[in-house]
């Protein structure tokens, strides 16, 4: 358990690569235009989208989950070092592809190891604890990145992430392989009989069966809209901060991340505790703060104001990081499809996030940052209007996942019929 804590701390800044710092570096140090930056940010997401579902299936199938994390961390380390040393377009694109592939492996591997260690009954608080340590790691990384970018050089941030990747490799190797229940880690029931395992093996690979589950489809629509609106907001803030502020841009970006992470630490912990009673109301609260945040960004370009708005990001992301894992675990319990479902969900999220960065880059280039923020802020509202009937069906027909799963029913009976 302590090794899992350390892993979440070190992987905090590793599993997404350099994130918004890349947009600052390319804007301020390499003079890339917003469209080029949007492309560089999106190519990692596109790679993640392509690999996400196969990665989830691979985590379900293999027992070497720790080794998958090691390989992914090596990919991130190589990619970050390459960007720092040779920031040309081909190198940045190639490195971002490597980081995108690694980003597809980390989430299902970590949650699978967690579920295999603690089981469904203790997953609520353990996921909340994972996210708490993850945000603590992000906070630590943001402080170090701000100091490194200000006192050393912007490119020092890339080497910092590479060093954290090494720390994550050491941490995951400290987790005892024999304590991970691999059948449980893929979403099989805690008390599966030996003769049922082959049946589960066949079922968890059934993609068409997965797509026929209405609860999963409605949940996917909601989180895709969330990430379509959310993904490009912080990179746009970074680009706006990089305009005419010298080396202090990395300090302001670090402040944005620090404020959000400070809020996420208690929020994720509380979300894990309260989610034991109900999932859906907490998830809706996290979803509701996103359009407010997007509109507030347009009120001022003052760095202190932009940083303060990140409080809302902390609330939304803190809730989402915990509840998304728990709801998928609820919806797939007993099916053996936990990680492949995560992969398909994250594929859909990646599509929304990738389109968000591309759209934001071209809109900002043509119409400015305020228009970009407003368009992103409008996406959740447009999603509400467009899917009002589907949301109504979800609200009245799909049960709360915490209480709606019949623990005594067979896995097949937990699937909603289309």
C-alpha positions in Angstrom: 0.0 0.0 0.0 2.8 2.4 0.8 4.5 1.6 -2.5 1.2 2.4 -4.3 1.2 5.7 -2.5 4.7 6.5 -3.7 3.8 5.3 -7.2 0.9 7.8 -7.4 3.2 10.6 -6.2 5.9 10.0 -8.8 3.4 9.2 -11.7 1.5 12.4 -11.0 3.5 14.5 -13.6 4.7 11.5 -15.6 1.5 10.0 -16.9 0.6 13.2 -18.9 4.1 14.1 -19.9 5.0 17.8 -19.6 1.4 18.9 -20.2 0.7 22.6 -20.3 4.4 23.4 -19.8 5.0 22.2 -23.4 2.7 24.9 -24.7 4.6 27.6 -22.7 8.0 26.3 -23.9 7.0 26.1 -27.5 5.4 29.6 -27.4 8.0 31.5 -25.4 11.3 29.7 -26.3 10.7 28.3 -29.8 8.2 30.9 -31.1 5.7 28.4 -32.4 2.3 29.7 -33.4 -0.9 28.6 -31.6 -1.9 26.3 -34.5 1.5 24.5 -34.4 1.2 24.2 -30.6 -2.3 22.8 -30.8 -1.0 20.2 -33.3 1.9 19.3 -31.0 -0.4 19.0 -28.0 -3.0 17.0 -29.9 -0.7 14.4 -31.4 -0.1 12.9 -28.0 -3.8 12.7 -27.4 -4.3 11.0 -30.8 -1.7 8.4 -30.0 -3.4 7.8 -26.7 -6.8 7.4 -28.4 -5.5 4.8 -30.8 -3.7 2.7 -28.0 -6.2 3.2 -25.2 -8.6 0.3 -25.8 -5.9 -2.2 -26.7 -4.0 -1.1 -23.6 -7.0 -1.8 -21.4 -7.5 -5.2 -23.0 -3.7 -5.9 -22.5 -3.9 -5.0 -18.8 -6.9 -7.3 -18.4 -5.1 -10.2 -20.1 -1.5 -9.9 -18.7 -0.3 -10.4 -15.1 2.8 -8.3 -15.7 1.0 -5.0 -14.9 4.0 -3.6 -13.0 6.3 -4.2 -16.0 3.8 -2.3 -18.3 4.1 0.7 -16.0 7.9 0.4 -16.1 7.9 0.4 -19.9 5.5 3.3 -20.1 7.7 5.3 -17.7 10.7 4.7 -19.9 8.8 6.0 -22.9 7.9 9.2 -21.1 11.5 9.7 -19.9 12.9 9.2 -23.4 10.3 11.5 -25.0 10.8 14.4 -22.4 14.6 14.3 -22.8 14.3 14.3 -26.6 12.1 17.4 -26.5 14.4 19.2 -24.1 17.5 18.5 -26.2 16.1 18.7 -29.8 12.9 20.8 -29.9 12.3 20.5 -33.6 8.9 19.7 -35.1 9.7 16.1 -36.0 11.3 15.4 -32.6 8.5 17.0 -30.7 5.8 15.1 -32.7 7.6 11.8 -32.3 8.2 12.3 -28.6 4.6 13.3 -28.0 3.5 10.1 -29.7 5.7 8.1 -27.3 4.2 10.0 -24.3 0.7 9.4 -25.7 1.3 5.7 -25.9 2.5 5.7 -22.3 -0.4 7.8 -21.1 -2.8 5.0 -22.4 -1.1 2.4 -20.2 -0.8 4.2 -16.9 -4.5 4.7 -15.9 -5.8 1.1 -16.4 -2.6 -0.4 -15.0 -2.7 1.6 -11.8 -6.5 1.1 -11.2 -6.1 -2.6 -12.0 -3.3 -3.0 -9.5 -5.4 -1.1 -7.0 -8.5 -3.2 -7.5 -6.4 -6.4 -7.4 -4.9 -5.3 -4.0 -8.0 -4.1 -2.2 -11.2 -5.4 -4.0 -14.4 -3.7 -4.7 -15.5 -3.1 -1.1 -12.5 -1.0 -0.3 -12.1 0.6 -3.7 -13.9 3.9 -2.8 -11.4 5.1 -0.2 -8.4 3.6 -1.9 -9.1 5.4 -5.2 -9.7 8.6 -3.2 -6.3 8.0 -1.5 -4.7 7.3 -4.9 -6.0 10.6 -6.2 -4.9 12.4 -3.1 -1.3 11.3 -3.5 -1.5 11.9 -7.2 -2.5 15.5 -6.6 0.2 15.8 -3.9 2.7 14.7 -6.5 1.4 17.2 -9.0 1.7 19.9 -6.4 5.3 18.9 -5.7 6.1 18.7 -9.4 4.5 22.1 -10.1 6.6 23.8 -7.4 9.8 22.2 -8.7 8.9 23.0 -12.3 8.3 26.6 -11.5 11.6 26.9 -9.7 13.5 25.1 -12.4 11.9 27.1 -15.2 12.6 30.4 -13.4 16.1 29.9 -12.0 17.5 27.4 -14.5 15.8 27.2 -17.8 12.4 26.3 -19.2 13.7 23.1 -20.7 14.8 21.9 -17.2 11.1 21.0 -16.7 11.5 18.1 -19.2 14.4 16.6 -17.3 12.4 16.9 -14.1 9.6 14.8 -15.5 12.2 12.2 -16.7 13.6 12.0 -13.2 10.1 11.5 -11.8 9.7 8.7 -14.3 12.7 6.9 -12.7 11.1 7.4 -9.3 7.9 5.8 -10.5 9.8 2.8 -11.9 11.4 2.2 -8.4 8.1 2.6 -6.7 6.2 0.1 -8.8 8.9 -2.5 -8.5 8.4 -2.2 -4.7 4.8 -3.5 -5.0 4.7 -7.2 -4.2 3.5 -9.1 -7.3 2.1 -12.0 -5.1 -0.4 -9.6 -3.4 -2.2 -8.7 -6.6 -5.2 -10.8 -7.3 -5.2 -10.6 -11.1 -8.7 -12.1 -11.8 -10.1 -9.5 -9.4 -8.0 -6.8 -11.0 -9.8 -7.2 -14.4 -13.3 -6.9 -12.7 -14.2 -10.5 -12.1 -16.1 -11.1 -8.9 -14.3 -11.7 -5.6 -15.7 -15.2 -5.3 -15.4 -16.5 -8.9 -15.2 -20.2 -9.2 -12.5 -21.8 -11.3 -15.0 -23.0 -13.9 -16.4 -19.5 -14.4 -13.0 -18.0 -15.3 -13.0 -19.2 -18.9 -16.5 -17.8 -19.4 -15.4 -14.4 -18.1 -12.3 -14.5 -20.3 -14.6 -14.8 -23.3 -17.1 -12.2 -22.1 -14.7 -9.4 -21.2 -13.3 -9.4 -24.8 -16.8 -8.9 -26.3 -16.7 -5.3 -27.6 -20.2 -5.4 -29.1 -21.6 -6.5 -25.7 -19.8 -3.6 -24.1 -21.2 -1.1 -26.6 -24.8 -2.4 -26.0 -24.7 -1.3 -22.4 -26.8 1.8 -22.2 -25.4 2.9 -18.8 -21.9 2.9 -20.1 -22.9 4.7 -23.3 -24.7 7.5 -21.4 -21.7 7.8 -19.0 -19.3 8.0 -21.9 -21.3 10.9 -23.5 -21.1 12.9 -20.3 -17.4 12.5 -19.8 -16.5 13.1 -23.4 -18.4 16.5 -23.2 -16.5 17.2 -20.0 -13.1 16.6 -21.5 -13.9 18.3 -24.8 -14.5 21.5 -22.9 -11.8 21.0 -20.3 -8.7 19.7 -22.2 -7.6 22.9 -23.9 -8.4 25.4 -21.1 -5.2 25.2 -19.1 -2.9 25.2 -22.2 -4.7 28.3 -23.5 -4.1 30.0 -20.1 -0.4 29.0 -20.5 -0.2 30.6 -23.9 -1.9 33.7 -22.6 0.5 33.9 -19.7 3.5 33.5 -22.1 2.7 36.7 -23.9 5.2 39.4 -22.9 5.8 38.1 -19.3 9.4 36.9 -19.7 10.5 33.9 -17.7 7.8 34.5 -15.1 5.3 32.6 -17.4 6.5 29.3 -16.0 6.0 30.6 -12.4 2.4 31.7 -13.2 1.7 28.3 -14.9 3.1 26.5 -11.9 0.9 28.7 -9.7 -2.2 27.7 -11.8 -1.3 24.0 -11.2 -0.5 24.5 -7.6 -3.8 26.2 -6.7 -5.7 23.5 -8.6 -3.8 20.7 -6.9 -4.2 22.2 -3.4 -7.9 22.1 -3.9 -7.9 18.6 -5.5 -6.1 17.0 -2.5 -9.0 17.5 0.0 -11.7 17.2 -2.7 -10.5 13.8 -4.0 -10.2 12.5 -0.5 -13.7 13.7 0.4 -15.1 12.4 -2.9 -13.8 8.9 -2.1 -15.4 9.0 1.3 -18.8 10.4 0.2 -18.9 8.2 -2.9 -19.5 5.2 -0.6 -23.1 6.4 -0.3 -23.8 7.7 -3.8 -22.0 8.4 -7.0 -24.2 10.4 -9.4 -24.8 13.6 -7.3 -21.1 14.1 -6.7 -20.3 13.5 -10.4 -22.9 16.1 -11.5 -21.3 18.7 -9.1 -17.9 18.2 -10.7 -19.4 18.5 -14.2 -21.3 21.7 -13.3 -18.3 23.9 -12.4 -16.7 23.6 -15.8 -18.7 26.1 -17.9 -18.4 28.6 -15.0 -14.7 28.3 -15.1 -14.5 28.8 -18.9 -16.6 32.0 -18.8 -14.5 33.4 -15.9 -11.3 33.1 -17.9 -12.6 35.7 -20.3 -13.1 38.4 -17.6 -9.5 39.4 -17.3 -6.0 38.4 -18.5 -4.5 39.4 -15.1 -2.2 36.5 -14.0 -3.5 36.6 -10.4 -7.1 36.4 -11.6 -6.3 33.5 -14.0 -4.6 31.6 -11.2 -7.5 32.1 -8.8 -10.0 30.6 -11.3 -8.0 27.4 -11.0 -9.9 26.7 -7.8 -12.8 25.5 -9.9 -10.5 23.3 -11.9 -9.5 21.7 -8.6 -13.1 21.0 -7.6 -14.0 19.5 -11.0 -10.9 17.4 -11.6 -10.7 16.2 -8.0 -14.2 14.8 -8.2 -13.9 13.4 -11.7 -10.6 11.6 -11.0 -12.3 9.5 -8.3 -15.8 9.1 -9.5 -15.0 8.1 -13.1 -13.0 5.1 -11.8 -15.6 4.1 -9.3 -18.5 4.3 -11.7 -16.7 2.1 -14.3 -15.9 -0.4 -11.5 -19.6 -0.5 -10.5 -20.8 -0.9 -14.1 -18.4 -3.7 -14.9 -18.3 -5.6 -11.6 -18.4 -9.4 -12.2 -17.9 -9.1 -16.0 -14.1 -9.3 -16.3 -14.2 -6.2 -18.5 -13.1 -3.5 -16.1 -9.9 -2.4 -17.8 -11.0 -2.8 -21.4 -14.1 -0.6 -20.5 -11.7 2.0 -19.0 -9.8 1.8 -22.2 -12.8 2.4 -24.4 -14.0 5.2 -22.2 -10.6 6.8 -22.2 -10.5 6.5 -26.0 -13.7 8.5 -26.2 -12.3 11.0 -23.8 -9.2 11.3 -25.9 -11.2 12.0 -29.0 -12.9 14.9 -27.2 -9.6 16.2 -25.7 -7.8 16.0 -29.0 -10.5 17.8 -30.8 -10.5 20.4 -28.0 -6.8 21.3 -28.5 -7.0 21.4 -32.3 -10.2 23.6 -32.3 -8.8 25.9 -29.6 -5.5 26.4 -31.4 -7.1 27.4 -34.7 -9.8 29.5 -33.0 -7.3 31.5 -30.9 -5.1 32.0 -34.0 -8.1 33.5 -35.8 -10.2 35.2 -33.1 -8.2 35.5 -29.9 -8.1 33.8 -26.5 -11.4 35.1 -25.2 -13.4 33.5 -28.1 -11.5 30.3 -27.5 -12.5 30.2 -23.8 -16.1 31.0 -24.6 -16.4 28.3 -27.2 -14.9 25.7 -24.8 -17.2 26.9 -22.0 -20.2 26.6 -24.3 -19.5 22.9 -25.0 -21.0 21.5 -21.8 -24.1 23.7 -22.1 -24.5 22.6 -25.8 -24.1 19.1 -24.6 -26.9 19.5 -22.0 -29.2 20.9 -24.7 -28.3 18.4 -27.3 -28.6 15.4 -25.0 -31.5 16.5 -22.8 -33.7 13.5 -23.8 -30.8 11.1 -23.3 -30.0 12.7 -19.9 -33.6 12.4 -18.9 -33.6 8.7 -19.8 -30.3 8.3 -17.9 -31.8 10.1 -14.8 -35.0 8.2 -14.6 -34.1 4.8 -16.1 -30.4 4.2 -15.2 -29.9 3.5 -11.5 -27.3 5.0 -9.2 -24.3 2.7 -9.9 -23.5 2.3 -6.2 -26.9 0.9 -5.3 -28.1 -0.3 -8.7 -25.7 -3.2 -9.0 -27.2 -6.4 -7.7 -24.3 -8.2 -6.0 -26.2 -11.5 -6.0 -27.0 -11.4 -9.7 -24.9 -13.0 -12.4 -22.7 -10.6 -14.3 -24.9 -10.9 -17.4 -27.9 -9.5 -15.5 -26.0 -6.4 -14.6 -26.0 -5.3 -18.2 -28.7 -2.8 -19.3 -30.5 -3.9 -22.4 -30.5 -1.4 -25.3 
